[in-house]
Amino acid sequence: MELRRRSLRLLSRGAAAVTVGAAGTAAIGGRLASASGPSTPSSTTTTSPVTVTPSGWIKYNDISLPPMVSSSTVTVSGTLDANGNCHIDQTDSNTAGGLNRFEAETAYNPKLCEATYVEGTIDQATASALGISTSAPATLPAGALAAGPASVITSLPSLAPPNTSLGNSPGSVSSPAALSSVAADYSGTTYKTASSKDWYTDPVGITITSLAQNLTWSVDDSNGLISSESSYVVPYQFAYDGWTTNALSDTDYKNGNYTAAIELSYFQSTNTDFEEIMTFLFGPGVILVCGGVSPAVFTQDMALTGTQDGYSASNADSATGGCSDLVSWNHSDGWGTRS
């Protein structure tokens, strides 16, 4: 589900920034990290809400999970690129009548390029308690951005088109005029709504940024072809941090043979405060284990695809720099809408 591009570069702030003890370790709040070489402690130590192990695992201790119908814990291995960035990629899918899905990252190892997730399904009562609606809203939520056909709305027009890493581009869509050839066969229409949401939480459990995408599409009951689609996204940034929105866009379209409706959503934000906040909470030595220098850049790069029988959700999200190794990635998807 997640593509993690997390830098392995570490910043040493010098002797004044880290207090070195006789054993050659540096205090990071109640956590220990080597004062030289790889930034891993000599023994497993815990400072709630984070544990750091000698092998490089960063474990998030305060992850909040909803009641699940079924769940499992999986550890996923990724690959390191030439720049030391870790790539972990997964995709969810669901069929008609399927339960909502929920996934939370509970540990991450930037050195091994591995992450551990708790993933499972939640029932409708739990979904409703989490604010997931069973149908499309009559009006868009506050702060939502609606997509136009093959439109891109961004605060930085010079940026490359969003979601190119997912291999889907509105430029590959056939002319909508082709749909006229099957229009006479329409005997009825079924409307479907699915949604997907990705968000990052800090070590004390605060959601710092999120993006929810919502896709509604209609299916011709006689032949299963997609006749229309519409979408919107709901972005979020924690109000008390310093944020710059680099890009926000939402695009929807039908594939060339009208068997799928696709929503591509992109949200990139720069946070200039996160490293300073983590240093305040855990002490200046936290910079040795928190993953890169300020600022932190969070990217939600998401795709939601609806078909006659179900949907699939995928992403190429990333968190880089500015203590982003200390944030936990979370995801949910299912039928209905999210905000």
C-alpha positions as CSV (number, residue, x, y, z in Angstrom):
1,M,0.0,0.0,0.0
2,E,2.7,2.4,0.8
3,L,5.8,3.7,-1.0
4,R,8.2,5.0,1.5
5,R,10.9,7.3,0.3
6,R,12.7,8.0,3.6
7,S,16.2,9.2,3.6
8,L,18.9,7.4,5.6
9,R,21.0,10.5,5.9
10,L,21.6,11.5,9.5
11,L,22.6,14.9,10.9
12,S,25.1,15.4,13.7
13,R,24.6,18.7,15.5
14,G,28.0,18.5,17.2
15,A,29.0,18.1,20.8
16,A,26.9,20.9,22.0
17,A,23.7,19.3,20.7
18,V,24.2,15.8,22.1
19,T,25.3,14.9,25.6
20,V,27.8,12.0,25.4
21,G,28.1,9.6,28.3
22,A,31.1,7.5,29.4
23,A,29.8,4.5,27.5
24,G,29.9,6.4,24.2
25,T,26.1,6.8,23.9
26,A,24.0,9.8,23.5
27,A,20.8,10.5,25.5
28,I,17.7,11.0,23.3
29,G,15.0,11.7,25.9
30,G,15.0,8.3,27.7
31,R,16.3,6.7,24.5
32,L,20.0,5.9,23.7
33,A,21.7,6.3,20.3
34,S,25.3,5.9,19.3
35,A,27.3,9.1,19.3
36,S,29.2,8.0,16.2
37,G,28.6,5.7,13.3
38,P,25.1,4.3,12.6
39,S,22.4,6.0,14.7
40,T,21.2,3.0,16.6
41,P,21.2,2.5,20.4
42,S,23.5,-0.2,22.0
43,S,20.4,-1.7,23.6
44,T,16.7,-1.6,23.2
45,T,15.3,1.3,25.1
46,T,11.9,2.9,25.3
47,T,10.7,6.4,25.6
48,S,6.9,6.3,25.3
49,P,5.7,6.7,22.6
50,V,8.7,5.5,20.6
51,T,11.1,2.5,21.0
52,V,14.4,2.4,19.0
53,T,16.3,-0.9,18.8
54,P,19.9,-1.7,18.0
55,S,18.9,-3.1,14.7
56,G,17.4,0.2,13.6
57,W,13.7,-0.5,14.2
58,I,11.6,2.5,15.2
59,K,8.5,1.2,17.0
60,Y,5.4,3.4,17.4
61,N,3.9,2.5,20.8
62,D,0.8,4.7,20.9
63,I,-0.9,3.5,17.7
64,S,-4.7,3.8,18.0
65,L,-6.5,1.0,16.3
66,P,-10.3,0.6,15.9
67,P,-12.1,-2.6,16.7
68,M,-11.6,-5.0,13.8
69,V,-13.6,-7.9,12.5
70,S,-10.4,-9.6,11.4
71,S,-6.8,-8.4,11.5
72,S,-3.2,-9.6,10.9
73,T,0.3,-8.2,11.4
74,V,2.6,-8.2,8.4
75,T,6.2,-7.1,7.8
76,V,6.8,-5.9,4.3
77,S,10.3,-5.6,2.7
78,G,11.1,-2.8,0.3
79,T,14.1,-1.9,-1.8
80,L,16.7,0.9,-1.3
81,D,17.4,3.1,-4.3
82,A,20.8,4.7,-5.2
83,N,20.0,7.6,-2.9
84,G,19.2,5.5,0.1
85,N,15.5,5.9,-0.1
86,C,13.3,3.0,1.0
87,H,10.5,2.0,-1.4
88,I,7.6,-0.2,-0.1
89,D,4.6,-0.7,-2.4
90,Q,1.3,-2.4,-1.8
91,T,-2.3,-2.2,-3.2
92,D,-5.7,-2.9,-1.7
93,S,-8.8,-4.1,-3.5
94,N,-12.4,-4.8,-2.5
95,T,-15.5,-6.2,-4.1
96,A,-19.2,-5.3,-3.8
97,G,-20.4,-5.7,-0.2
98,G,-16.9,-6.0,1.2
99,L,-16.0,-4.5,4.6
100,N,-14.1,-1.3,5.0
101,R,-10.3,-1.8,5.4
102,F,-8.0,-0.2,7.9
103,E,-4.2,-0.3,8.0
104,A,-1.7,1.2,10.5
105,E,2.1,1.2,10.4
106,T,3.4,0.1,13.8
107,A,7.2,0.0,13.1
108,Y,9.6,1.1,10.5
109,N,13.3,0.2,9.9
110,P,15.0,2.7,7.4
111,K,18.2,0.7,7.5
112,L,16.6,-2.6,6.5
113,C,13.9,-0.9,4.4
114,E,11.1,-2.8,6.1
115,A,7.8,-1.8,7.8
116,T,5.4,-3.6,10.0
117,Y,1.6,-3.0,9.6
118,V,-1.5,-4.1,11.4
119,E,-4.2,-4.5,8.8
120,G,-7.7,-5.7,8.8
121,T,-11.4,-5.0,8.2
122,I,-13.9,-3.0,10.2
123,D,-17.7,-3.3,10.4
124,Q,-20.2,-0.6,9.4
125,A,-20.8,0.6,13.0
126,T,-17.1,1.2,13.5
127,A,-16.8,2.8,10.1
128,S,-19.7,5.2,11.0
129,A,-18.0,6.0,14.3
130,L,-14.9,7.0,12.3
131,G,-17.0,9.3,10.1
132,I,-17.2,7.1,7.1
133,S,-20.6,7.6,5.3
134,T,-22.3,4.9,3.3
135,S,-23.2,7.3,0.5
136,A,-22.0,10.4,-1.3
137,P,-22.8,13.6,0.5
138,A,-25.4,16.1,-0.9
139,T,-22.8,18.9,-0.6
140,L,-19.0,18.7,-0.4
141,P,-17.3,18.9,3.0
142,A,-15.6,22.1,4.0
143,G,-12.2,22.4,2.4
144,A,-12.9,19.8,-0.2
145,L,-11.6,20.1,-3.8
146,A,-13.8,18.8,-6.6
147,A,-12.3,17.4,-9.8
148,G,-13.3,18.4,-13.3
149,P,-12.9,16.0,-16.2
150,A,-9.2,15.5,-16.8
151,S,-8.5,18.7,-14.8
152,V,-5.5,19.5,-12.6
153,I,-5.6,22.1,-10.0
154,T,-2.3,23.0,-8.3
155,S,-0.8,25.8,-6.4
156,L,2.5,25.4,-8.2
157,P,1.8,25.1,-12.0
158,S,5.4,24.4,-12.7
159,L,5.2,21.0,-11.0
160,A,5.1,17.9,-13.1
161,P,1.6,16.3,-13.5
162,P,0.6,14.4,-10.4
163,N,0.6,10.6,-10.0
164,T,3.0,9.9,-12.8
165,S,4.7,7.4,-10.5
166,L,1.5,5.3,-10.5
167,G,1.6,4.9,-14.3
168,N,-1.8,6.4,-14.8
169,S,-2.3,9.6,-16.8
170,P,-5.4,11.3,-18.2
171,G,-3.5,11.6,-21.4
172,S,-4.1,7.9,-22.0
173,V,-7.9,8.1,-22.1
174,S,-9.8,7.5,-25.3
175,S,-12.2,10.1,-26.5
176,P,-15.5,10.2,-24.5
177,A,-17.3,10.3,-27.8
178,A,-16.8,6.5,-28.0
179,L,-19.3,6.1,-25.3
180,S,-22.1,7.1,-27.6
181,S,-21.9,3.8,-29.4
182,V,-23.3,2.0,-26.3
183,A,-25.7,4.7,-25.1
184,A,-28.7,3.1,-26.8
185,D,-28.2,-0.1,-24.8
186,Y,-28.6,1.6,-21.4
187,S,-31.6,0.0,-19.5
188,G,-30.6,1.1,-16.0
189,T,-27.7,2.6,-14.1
190,T,-26.1,1.6,-10.8
191,Y,-24.2,4.2,-8.8
192,K,-21.2,3.3,-6.7
193,T,-19.1,5.3,-4.2
194,A,-15.8,4.3,-2.8
195,S,-13.2,6.2,-0.9
196,S,-9.6,6.0,0.3
197,K,-7.7,8.0,3.0
198,D,-4.0,8.2,3.9
199,W,-2.7,10.0,6.9
200,Y,0.4,10.5,9.0
201,T,0.4,10.6,12.8
202,D,3.2,11.9,15.0
203,P,4.6,10.0,18.0
204,V,2.0,11.4,20.4
205,G,-0.9,10.3,18.2
206,I,-1.8,13.6,16.5
207,T,-2.7,13.4,12.8
208,I,-0.5,16.0,11.1
209,T,-1.6,15.6,7.5
210,S,-4.1,13.6,5.5
211,L,-5.8,13.3,2.2
212,A,-9.2,11.6,1.6
213,Q,-10.2,10.8,-2.0
214,N,-13.8,10.1,-2.9
215,L,-15.0,8.6,-6.2
216,T,-18.6,8.1,-7.5
217,W,-19.2,6.3,-10.7
218,S,-22.1,4.9,-12.6
219,V,-22.3,1.5,-14.3
220,D,-24.7,0.6,-17.1
221,D,-26.6,-2.5,-15.8
222,S,-26.9,-4.0,-19.3
223,N,-23.2,-4.2,-20.3
224,G,-21.2,-3.2,-17.2
225,L,-19.6,-0.2,-18.8
226,I,-18.8,3.0,-16.9
227,S,-21.1,5.8,-18.0
228,S,-20.0,8.7,-15.7
229,E,-17.6,9.5,-12.8
230,S,-17.1,12.4,-10.4
231,S,-14.7,12.8,-7.5
232,Y,-13.4,15.1,-4.8
233,V,-10.6,15.2,-2.2
234,V,-10.5,16.5,1.4
235,P,-7.0,17.6,2.4
236,Y,-5.9,18.3,6.0
237,Q,-2.9,19.8,7.8
238,F,-2.5,20.2,11.6
239,A,-3.3,23.8,12.2
240,Y,-0.7,24.5,14.8
241,D,2.3,23.5,12.6
242,G,4.0,25.6,10.0
243,W,2.9,24.4,6.6
244,T,3.4,25.2,3.0
245,T,1.1,23.5,0.4
246,N,3.3,22.7,-2.5
247,A,0.6,21.1,-4.7
248,L,-3.0,19.9,-4.5
249,S,-4.9,18.3,-7.3
250,D,-7.7,15.8,-8.2
251,T,-8.4,14.3,-11.6
252,D,-11.0,11.7,-12.6
253,Y,-11.6,10.0,-15.9
254,K,-12.7,6.7,-17.6
255,N,-10.2,4.3,-19.0
256,G,-10.1,3.7,-22.8
257,N,-12.6,0.8,-22.9
258,Y,-14.9,2.3,-20.2
259,T,-14.5,-0.6,-17.8
260,A,-13.0,1.6,-15.0
261,A,-13.4,5.0,-13.5
262,I,-10.1,6.4,-12.1
263,E,-9.4,9.1,-9.6
264,L,-5.9,10.5,-9.2
265,S,-5.2,12.6,-6.2
266,Y,-2.0,14.4,-5.2
267,F,-1.2,16.5,-2.0
268,Q,2.3,17.6,-1.1
269,S,3.1,19.7,2.0
270,T,6.2,21.0,3.6
271,N,6.3,21.2,7.4
272,T,9.0,23.5,8.9
273,D,8.2,22.9,12.5
274,F,8.1,19.1,12.9
275,E,11.9,18.6,13.6
276,E,11.8,21.4,16.2
277,I,8.8,19.9,17.9
278,M,10.4,16.4,18.0
279,T,13.6,18.0,19.4
280,F,11.6,19.8,22.1
281,L,9.7,16.6,23.1
282,F,12.7,14.1,23.0
283,G,15.8,16.3,23.3
284,P,18.3,17.5,20.7
285,G,19.8,14.0,20.3
286,V,16.6,12.8,18.6
287,I,18.0,14.2,15.3
288,L,20.3,11.1,15.2
289,V,17.5,8.7,14.7
290,C,14.6,10.8,13.2
291,G,15.5,10.7,9.5
292,G,17.0,13.6,7.8
293,V,17.1,17.4,8.2
294,S,14.3,20.0,8.3
295,P,12.0,20.6,6.6
296,A,9.8,17.5,6.4
297,V,8.0,16.9,3.2
298,F,4.8,14.8,3.2
299,T,3.3,13.6,-0.1
300,Q,0.0,11.7,-0.6
301,D,0.0,10.4,-4.2
302,M,-3.1,8.2,-4.5
303,A,-5.1,6.4,-7.1
304,L,-8.7,5.0,-6.7
305,T,-10.1,2.8,-9.4
306,G,-13.8,1.8,-9.6
307,T,-15.1,-1.0,-11.7
308,Q,-18.4,-2.9,-12.3
309,D,-17.7,-5.3,-9.4
310,G,-15.5,-3.4,-7.0
311,Y,-12.6,-1.0,-6.6
312,S,-8.8,-0.9,-5.9
313,A,-6.8,1.7,-4.0
314,S,-3.1,2.3,-4.4
315,N,-0.5,5.0,-3.5
316,A,3.0,6.2,-3.8
317,D,3.0,8.2,-0.6
318,S,6.3,9.5,0.9
319,A,7.6,11.2,4.0
320,T,11.2,12.7,3.8
321,G,13.4,14.9,6.0
322,G,12.7,16.7,9.2
323,C,12.3,13.8,11.6
324,S,9.8,12.1,9.3
325,D,11.0,8.6,10.4
326,L,9.1,9.2,13.6
327,V,5.7,9.5,11.9
328,S,3.4,6.6,11.4
329,W,1.6,6.0,8.1
330,N,-2.1,5.0,8.2
331,H,-4.6,4.0,5.6
332,S,-8.3,3.1,5.2
333,D,-10.5,2.4,2.2
334,G,-14.0,1.1,1.6
335,W,-17.4,1.8,0.2
336,G,-18.9,5.2,1.1
337,T,-17.1,8.5,1.6
338,R,-14.3,9.8,3.9
339,S,-13.1,13.2,5.0
